[in-house]
Amino acid sequence: MDVQTAQQLLISQADLTVSESFLTRLKQQQPPVPGQVTSVLLALKVITDNLKAVDHIDRSLAHALHQLAYVGRQAYEQGKRAKVEWPPLLDADIERIAIAIAQIFKGEA
């Protein structure tokens, strides 16, 4: 996956107007599509590796990263309170996404 594809993937997965995006599915209390979390984590790795060579983050990418970490966790917790039966590893997957994003923002690329 190249950097441009990774950035587009992360932005689209954080877009609540895209019917099958990661965040849309969580907000609708539906689990991610198989492979969706893997794709997000792979894209985060590509972005992390790319940021070793640059000192700034595109605003739309920064917004998407924030949405994935913050809204993703909120939607998961809301579903949990509503007794949604999430896949067993989803909590850990959302945590891995948040950790990867925090590392990007902290410059630990």
N, C-alpha and C positions, 0 to 999 in steps of 0.2 A: 504494500500500500504506500503510495507517495503522500507527501505532506498535504498537497491540495485536496486529495481525496479524503484524507483523514480529517482535515478541517471541515470539509463539506459534510462528511458523515456525522461529526459531532454536532454541528449546527443543526442538521436535519433531525437528529435524535432528540434534541432539546426543544424542538419546535412543536408547540401545542396545537398548531393548525394542521400538522401532518397526522393523518388518522392512525397510522401504525408506528408513530415514533415511540421511542422508549418512554419518554415522559407522558405522552398521551395515554399509552396503555396503562401506566401506573396510576395516572389520575382517574382513569375509568375503572380502576380496581381489577385490571387484567394483568396477568404475568407477561413479561417480555416474550417476544417471539423467539423460538430456539435459535441460538447463535447471535442474538442481538447484543447481549452483554459482552460476549467474546469480541464482537466487532468494535464495540465502544472501547473496551480495554486495549485492543490492538491499536486503534486510532490514537488513544491517549499515549501509548508507547511511542508511536511515530512522532507525535507532536513533542513529547518530552525529549526525544533524541534530537529533533530539529532545533529546539530552543537552546541547545548547547551552543549553537552558532549565531544566535540572535539575542538581542537584549530587550525586545518588546513583543507584546501579544496584540494581535488584531482585536479591536473592540468587539466585533460580532463573535469572535471565538471566545473571548473572555466572558461575554454574557452567556454563551452556550455552556461553558464550563461551570459557571456559577449555577445556572439553572439545573444542570445535571446533578451537581453535588447537593444543592439545597432543596430544590423542588422534588428531586428524586427521593430524598430521605423523607420529606414531609408527606409525599403521596404514599410511600410505603407505610409510614406510621399511621396515617389516616385509615388506610385499608386494614391494618392490623387492629385498630380500635373498632372497626366495623366488622370484625371477625372474618375478613377475607383470608382464605387459605392460600397463602403465597407459597411458591416453590421453596423447599427447605434451604437452598443456598442463596436465595435472593438477598437476604439481609447482609450476608457476607459479601456478595457481589457489589451491592450498593456501597458498602464500606470501602471495598477495594477501589471503586470508581472515585469516591471522595478523597481517599488517600493519594491517589495518582494526581488528582486535580490540585490538592493542597501542595504537593511537591512541585508542580508546575508553577504555582503562584509564589512559592517560597524560593524558587530558583534552584531547586535541587535536581535539576535535569541532568 
